[in-house]
């Protein structure tokens, strides 16, 4: 989130600018979907790489399992995100239909709900009754007010398709990065693993910094926190593969 100067903020809060801005529909953002997809994609593939190296398996296994997991898990995560946002939209629509029905059947009861909601906000007397009258004269405004004030449902509803696309794209693009060194045949497997770890670390750190920029958080600490999460996941995968190799007597390369 950008930090604006006092002069810029003053210009943006000029009455005309405010009027134009409020006329526009609220915009949803898919940055959180991309961040989630990128982190999960990088963790998934680097965990596969770490597990393969820990188990002493050939680098070709890392490539095969890595890309197989990349496509399958990316698709699964995108579908899950799509269904999640679709379910939220369906829930909002069901609540909207319910409120419209209540307004048609028991309008006085719904007006009383509006009255009590705004009384809790400190409005009284003629001002309160004017608010109730104004809201109840416009059915759409009435329903929107009930959704926000009674049910806590906000106007912004991300597109399920956009969320799924952002998740899958980030998952595949970022998740493919740790696999690239294993495609190179000129390096030894330990060198490939070291290069993959460096690439994964850079990806984790950059995702953390991107998240900090968008949500106005400290960049360095956010980058290191994301790097730590990825490092822990990779360490768990590496030592799991190593322990399983020792338990089953797998001969490494």
Secondary structure, DSSP 8 states (H G I E B T S, - for coil): -----HHHHHHHTSHHHHHHHHHS------HHHHHHHHHHHHHHHHHHHHHHHHHT--HHHHHHHHHHHHHHHHHHHHHHHHHHHHHHHHHHHHHHHHHHHHHHH-HHHHHHHHHHHHHHTT--HHHHHHHHHHHHTSHHHHHHHHHHHTT---S----HHHHHHHHHHHHHHHHHHTTHHHH-SSS-HHHHHHHHHHHHHHHHHHHHHHHHHHHT--HHHHHHHHHHHHHHHHHHHHHHHHHHHHHHT----
